Amino acid sequence: MAANIVYTRGDHIGWITLNRPQEGNRIDLAMAQELAEVCDQVKGDDGIYLAVIAGAGKDFCLGGDVGPGSLAGEGEVSTLRYSPAEAIASIDCPTLAAIDGQARGLGLEVALACDLRFASDKASFALPQIIEGHIPVDGGTQRLPRLVGKGKALEMILTGAVMDAGMALEIGLVNRVVGQDSLLAEVEAVAKTLAGKAPIAMRYVKEAVNKGLDLTLEQGLRLEADLYFLIHTTADRTEGIQSFLQKRKPDFQGK
């Protein structure tokens, strides 16, 4: 039986693929559990500087599975125990979602949990839970307004309407839209560029931005200063200075 999650690593990049293409990569309980385990593996691997999340087949993810053994059928406790979006959000290195086709419901919540979102021009986005009589439960009501603002977030969530890639780019839901045939090449190129940066510095940037959103400006500036001083204790900081002076490409080790 094929794995629900395919995980490969190379060049300091972890590639996480949702792998139920015949079901539109709908996330059932087994997939959610596998995803949580893979995310733990990424977090425990100092050699991974960046993680990319994609979907196999023509869609990123159509949401949660409503069939036997699904998240919806297992009750709230199981849903919260294996929270797919929260598992992605817990990864401390930067994460990038490569979104082709549909990202609906829980699928969009997984994409929202990533730090960067690249979409093909054929991608579409929706949080349709309201149509089914419930609400997003894996961060959709919290992460979406932080990205696109309260008004647009409420419009999407209250109507459940589908948004195309162009509008998603316009409101800031995605960082970049490229042609469908170019998506994976674009994501790979950006991933390799980021993987060449200092990994500790990237993690600290992510921490400063994410935590800073929930702090006052004064508290955020203090956090930024603390992380800045911590960087000076790393070998990567020394390597960065030496490589600049020697006019060569830095060889960061994540130490």
Phi, psi and omega per residue, in radians:
M1 nan 2.324 3.141
A2 -1.173 2.565 3.120
A3 -1.197 2.508 3.075
N4 -1.233 -0.491 3.077
I5 -2.175 2.222 3.051
V6 -1.814 2.168 -3.122
Y7 -2.168 2.197 3.048
T8 -2.302 2.772 3.126
R9 -2.434 2.596 3.109
G10 3.120 2.528 -3.139
D11 0.970 0.656 3.114
H12 1.182 0.286 3.130
I13 -2.030 2.314 3.019
G14 -1.751 2.170 -3.111
W15 -1.845 2.009 -3.112
I16 -1.928 2.077 -3.106
T17 -2.062 2.153 3.001
L18 -1.239 2.152 -2.875
N19 -2.204 1.017 2.945
R20 -2.253 1.073 -3.000
P21 -1.056 -0.566 -3.132
Q22 -1.188 -0.375 3.100
E23 -1.865 0.322 -3.125
G24 1.152 0.440 -3.119
N25 1.024 0.515 3.046
R26 -1.046 2.431 -3.037
I27 -1.622 1.928 3.020
D28 -1.701 -3.079 -3.065
L29 -1.085 -0.717 -3.129
A30 -1.115 -0.755 3.116
M31 -1.136 -0.717 3.132
A32 -1.067 -0.699 3.126
Q33 -1.168 -0.774 3.117
E34 -1.089 -0.699 3.130
L35 -1.100 -0.748 3.110
A36 -1.062 -0.708 3.137
E37 -1.162 -0.704 3.121
V38 -1.160 -0.718 3.117
C39 -1.094 -0.668 3.063
D40 -1.109 -0.654 3.118
Q41 -1.123 -0.738 3.111
V42 -1.093 -0.785 -3.114
K43 -1.107 -0.511 -3.122
G44 -1.566 0.078 -3.066
D45 -1.946 1.812 -3.128
D46 -1.184 -0.235 3.132
G47 -1.465 -0.075 3.100
I48 -1.714 2.082 -3.122
Y49 -1.771 -0.301 -3.096
L50 -2.713 2.489 3.084
A51 -2.100 2.406 3.111
V52 -2.029 2.315 3.136
I53 -2.019 2.227 -3.125
A54 -2.447 2.998 3.085
G55 -2.043 2.454 3.079
A56 -1.322 2.579 3.098
G57 1.445 -2.672 -2.973
K58 -1.554 -0.185 -3.125
D59 -2.201 2.614 3.041
F60 -1.194 -1.045 3.093
C61 -2.984 2.238 -3.118
L62 -1.514 0.043 3.085
G63 2.081 -2.740 3.115
G64 -1.481 2.545 3.116
D65 -1.316 2.381 3.131
V66 -1.874 0.187 -3.137
G67 -1.558 -3.013 3.109
P68 -1.016 2.401 -3.139
G69 1.324 0.219 -3.099
S70 -1.473 2.952 3.043
L71 -1.064 -0.776 -3.098
A72 -1.108 -0.593 -3.098
G73 -1.424 -0.192 -3.067
E74 -1.700 -0.098 3.088
G75 1.600 2.928 -3.024
E76 -1.104 -0.634 -3.088
V77 -1.078 -0.806 3.127
S78 -1.159 -0.652 3.124
T79 -1.052 -0.791 -3.113
L80 -1.272 -0.567 -3.124
R81 -1.130 -0.721 3.133
Y82 -2.009 1.137 -3.123
S83 -1.336 1.840 -3.036
P84 -1.058 -0.806 -3.128
A85 -1.135 -0.710 -3.136
E86 -1.164 -0.586 3.078
A87 -1.085 -0.746 3.094
I88 -1.144 -0.778 -3.101
A89 -1.117 -0.428 -3.102
S90 -1.344 -0.208 3.100
I91 -1.179 2.223 -3.033
D92 -1.460 -0.350 3.057
C93 -1.468 2.846 3.117
P94 -1.022 2.561 3.123
T95 -2.211 2.516 -3.093
L96 -2.289 2.209 3.083
A97 -1.675 2.266 3.041
A98 -1.812 1.862 -2.941
I99 -1.928 1.994 3.014
D100 -2.108 2.587 -3.137
G101 1.190 -2.507 -3.018
Q102 -1.592 2.412 2.968
A103 -2.174 1.747 -2.997
R104 -2.115 2.541 3.015
G105 0.931 -2.159 3.139
L106 -1.019 -0.525 3.089
G107 -1.105 -0.738 3.084
L108 -1.194 -0.626 3.111
E109 -1.090 -0.644 3.061
V110 -1.102 -0.774 3.117
A111 -1.107 -0.676 3.129
L112 -1.116 -0.482 -3.133
A113 -1.310 -0.219 3.101
C114 -1.428 2.799 -3.115
D115 -1.410 -0.632 3.111
L116 -2.244 2.579 3.138
R117 -2.321 2.029 3.045
F118 -1.876 2.342 -3.078
A119 -2.202 2.631 2.968
S120 -1.404 2.843 3.132
D121 -1.242 -0.086 3.080
K122 -1.775 0.057 -3.102
A123 -1.315 2.686 3.036
S124 -2.508 2.766 -2.952
F125 -2.413 2.463 3.080
A126 -2.859 2.604 2.926
L127 -2.045 1.493 -2.990
P128 -1.558 0.231 -3.042
Q129 -1.002 -0.595 -3.106
I130 -1.061 -0.553 3.135
I131 -1.153 -0.509 -3.130
E132 -1.640 0.088 3.042
G133 1.547 0.250 3.079
H134 -2.412 -2.919 -3.047
I135 -2.272 2.835 3.031
P136 -1.024 2.455 -3.070
V137 -2.197 0.026 -3.117
D138 -2.121 0.752 3.009
G139 1.737 -0.057 -3.072
G140 -1.059 -0.711 -3.118
T141 -1.287 -0.252 -3.108
Q142 -1.819 -0.753 -3.073
R143 -1.374 -0.640 -3.101
L144 -1.074 -0.877 3.126
P145 -1.107 -0.481 3.089
R146 -1.190 -0.417 3.130
L147 -1.590 -0.798 -2.953
V148 -1.993 -0.045 -3.105
G149 1.643 2.777 -3.048
K150 -1.075 -0.803 -3.049
G151 -1.093 -0.894 -3.140
K152 -1.142 -0.649 3.132
A153 -1.117 -0.814 3.122
L154 -1.091 -0.682 3.110
E155 -1.047 -0.830 -3.138
M156 -1.112 -0.781 -3.037
I157 -1.297 -0.702 -3.099
L158 -1.276 -0.568 -3.136
T159 -1.600 -0.478 -3.047
G160 1.218 0.245 -3.042
A161 -1.221 2.688 3.125
V162 -1.522 2.364 3.135
M163 -2.006 2.356 3.131
D164 -1.469 3.036 -3.037
A165 -1.145 -0.646 -3.129
G166 -1.094 -0.797 3.110
M167 -1.186 -0.645 3.110
A168 -1.054 -0.679 3.093
L169 -1.193 -0.707 -3.088
E170 -1.088 -0.668 -3.085
I171 -1.620 -0.044 3.086
G172 1.592 0.209 3.103
L173 -1.210 -0.608 3.059
V174 -2.128 2.731 -3.124
N175 -1.502 -0.532 -3.035
R176 -2.714 2.495 3.037
V177 -2.130 2.268 3.134
V178 -2.311 2.931 3.087
G179 -1.038 2.565 -3.069
Q180 -0.965 -0.720 -3.114
D181 -1.244 -0.270 -3.080
S182 -1.781 -0.100 -2.972
L183 -1.029 -0.956 -3.058
L184 -1.121 -0.667 3.109
A185 -1.134 -0.694 3.128
E186 -1.146 -0.780 -3.138
V187 -1.117 -0.746 3.140
E188 -1.106 -0.705 -3.139
A189 -1.123 -0.781 3.129
V190 -1.170 -0.723 3.139
A191 -1.042 -0.749 3.137
K192 -1.178 -0.616 3.084
T193 -1.120 -0.825 -3.137
L194 -1.151 -0.641 -3.132
A195 -1.166 -0.253 3.070
G196 -1.537 -0.047 3.114
K197 -1.497 2.947 3.130
A198 -1.199 2.033 -3.026
P199 -1.133 -0.647 3.125
I200 -1.162 -0.730 3.111
A201 -1.072 -0.709 3.127
M202 -1.130 -0.713 3.105
R203 -1.121 -0.682 3.134
Y204 -1.190 -0.650 3.063
V205 -1.057 -0.804 3.132
K206 -1.059 -0.762 3.134
E207 -1.123 -0.762 -3.104
A208 -1.101 -0.773 -3.114
V209 -1.215 -0.854 -3.077
N210 -1.148 -0.826 -3.141
K211 -1.249 -0.594 -3.110
G212 -1.094 -0.487 3.123
L213 -1.104 -0.423 -3.115
D214 -1.788 0.165 -3.120
L215 -2.013 2.853 2.935
T216 -1.206 2.868 3.119
L217 -1.031 -0.746 -3.139
E218 -1.068 -0.781 3.131
Q219 -1.151 -0.691 3.121
G220 -1.116 -0.705 3.109
L221 -1.140 -0.614 3.102
R222 -1.170 -0.735 3.087
L223 -1.063 -0.801 3.122
E224 -1.000 -0.785 -3.136
A225 -1.125 -0.710 3.127
D226 -1.077 -0.780 -3.133
L227 -1.185 -0.628 3.093
Y228 -1.056 -0.775 -3.140
F229 -1.202 -0.592 3.094
L230 -1.112 -0.635 3.124
I231 -0.999 -0.594 -3.091
H232 -1.208 -0.189 3.099
T233 -1.592 -0.005 -3.041
T234 -1.696 2.655 3.053
A235 -1.193 -0.519 3.124
D236 -1.089 -0.629 3.115
R237 -1.112 -0.751 3.094
T238 -1.099 -0.746 3.124
E239 -1.094 -0.680 3.133
G240 -1.086 -0.744 3.126
I241 -1.163 -0.808 -3.102
Q242 -1.128 -0.716 -3.138
S243 -1.149 -0.627 3.100
F244 -1.134 -0.805 -3.115
L245 -1.161 -0.589 -3.104
Q246 -1.584 0.021 3.098
K247 0.966 0.868 3.103
R248 -2.354 2.911 3.113
K249 -1.250 2.315 -3.120
P250 -1.241 2.619 3.098
D251 -2.029 1.420 -3.087
F252 -1.334 2.463 -3.078
Q253 -2.023 -0.043 -3.122
G254 1.267 0.582 -3.109
K255 -2.273 nan nan
